Amino acid sequence: LGLCISRASATVLNLNCSFILLPMCRTLLAAIRGRTKVVNRKARRLLDKYKSFHAACGISICVFTAIHVGAHIINAVNFSTNYNSEYTALNVARYKNEVSVQIFPGVTGVLMVLILFLMSTASTRSIRSSNFDIFLGTHNLFFIFYLLLLVHALGGVLKYQSNVQDHPPGCLRVNMSTAEDYGSLAGVNGEVPLNIVPKITSGLFHAHEELLINNTLKICTKEPTFHPHFPETWMWISAPLCLYCTERLYRYFRSTKPVTITSVILHPCDVIEIRMIKENFKASPGQVSTFVC
């Protein structure tokens, strides 16, 4: 159960980590919003709520991170107590009843949870209002977060059997032997006549009736080999991450162009109006200006 929950929550996290970057591509959203022939009024209103969508994705990431961590705590205990002494390549723990986070996914997971905690706590309204620099600084940690996310699944905790044809699930290893030990008596597919298989009980035959074909017994031809599953996180976040990085580079080069402030007007209720001009710039709805004081 813990394994199912951890994998399901990981998929939700991959989805939200890809979607959360899209609302932050403000230049792209402003360009889409400005095309009235392509985007209708209702769609423009939805685009104006990009911050709400970004916050919803962030809350979802926090919730499913907690679920993912809880499921992996259960998995750590299960991996330790269910240590497989016959197929040691499948084990995460080094020995039975070992519970440790000193494995690659465990270390990267702890670092990601720490970064997520800093980002989420700094996103509260009180901190954003009192010290926006803390909010902005912690959010820049998302580069490290995504780097850890990409390498998080490279530890190879979950594995699959790669030689099912040579070692079909359920084949018998009689006295820890394989079909090669029977020499010429074993058929092409590892089928050994029942009368030459030593020390096989009738109860064993009954438990493996599906392996009995033409009075022969299916014997494992080779030892099983296991390989880690191919990571899929990069498939989810590569495109949004590249899009956002391109957006940030574009905004950086655009910010290097000088801006001329023509007037500053103080209005009631502590409202300040700043008028400025910039070469080759045309303002459009939805754009945001960042002032570095």
Buried (B, 14 or more C-beta within 10 A) or exposed (E): EBBEBBBBBBEBBBBBBBBBBBBBBBBBBBEBBBEEEEBEEEEBEEBEEBEEBBBBBBEBBBBBBEBBBBBBBBBBBBBBEEBEEEEEEBBBBEEEEBEEEEBBBBBBBEBBBEBBEBBBEBBEEEBEEEEEEBBEEBBEBBEEBBBBBBBBBEBBBBBEBEBEEBBBEEBBBBEEBBBEBBEEEBBEBBBBBEEEBEEBEEEBBEEBEEBBEEEBBBBBBBEBEBEEEEBEBBEBBEEBBEBBEEBBEEEEEEEEEEEEEEEEEEEEEEEEEEEEEEEEEEEEEBBEEEEEE
